[in-house]
C-alpha cells in the first residue's frame, strides 16, 4: 500500500482490495493504522499522502516520480566535469545522480586512474560506485539510518572538516524560500549541512512535489543554494521565488 501511495499519491479502497486480493475491510483497517501513524490522511473511500513531508524508508520512496528523478539526475550530472570532487547525500534523487555520473562516458578513463572523486555518506550509493574504476570513492563514517542508508552523527561530520568539494548534490525532503532546504531527520540535516558548507557549488536536486514545502530540520537557507534542478512540472509559481532569491533554476 505504501508503494502505491508513493507512486500515485493516493489510494482507493476498492481498487486496492482488488489489486491485493483482500477484503475492503482489511484495506480500511490498514489505512486507519497508517493514518494513526500520521503517514497518510484518510479520505472518503481511500487515503492520500500527508500534505507535509514525512520520512518513509528509501525503498518506498524510490517509485515516486521516478521518470522525473532520472531526468533531474541527468541534468545534474551534466554540471560535472572530469576531475571534479563531488559530494552526494542519501536519497532516491541523489542515488539517480550517482548512477548518471557513473554512466557518463566522458568521465570514464579506463586504465588511467580515477577521473572523478565522490564523497558520500550514503551506503547504497557507495555500494554502487565502489565497482567503478574511474571513481575515487570516499565514504564518511557514522551511524547508519535504516530508513535512508545514510551515515550520520559526529563520526560522519568530522570527516568533512578535512576536505573540500567542487559540487555537492543535496537531496531534500522539502525546500521553501522562507525556510530553505529541509529534511525530516535532524541527524541527516546536520551532515547535509556539513556537506553544503564544504562545497564551492551547492545544487539541490528536487522534483516539483518538494518545492514550496518544509520539513522538520533545516539543512541550509535558500541563500546558500546556487542551483535548483527540478522537473518541468515546476511552473513559474513554484520556481520564481527561488529565482528572485538568486538561485539558478534548471528544469529537466
Protein Blocks (a to p, Z undefined) as FASTA:
>chain_A
ZZmmmmnopacfklmmmmnopafklmmmmmmmmmmnopaccdehiacddfbdcdddfklm
mmgoklmmmmmmmmmmmmpcehiacdddedjklmmmmmmmmmmmklpcghiapabdcddf
bfklmmmmmmpmkbccdddeddddfklopaedjklmmmmmmcccfbdcdddfbdcfklop
adfblklmmmmmmmmmmpfbdcddddfklgopacfbdfbdfklpmbdcddfklcfklmmm
mmmnopacddZZ
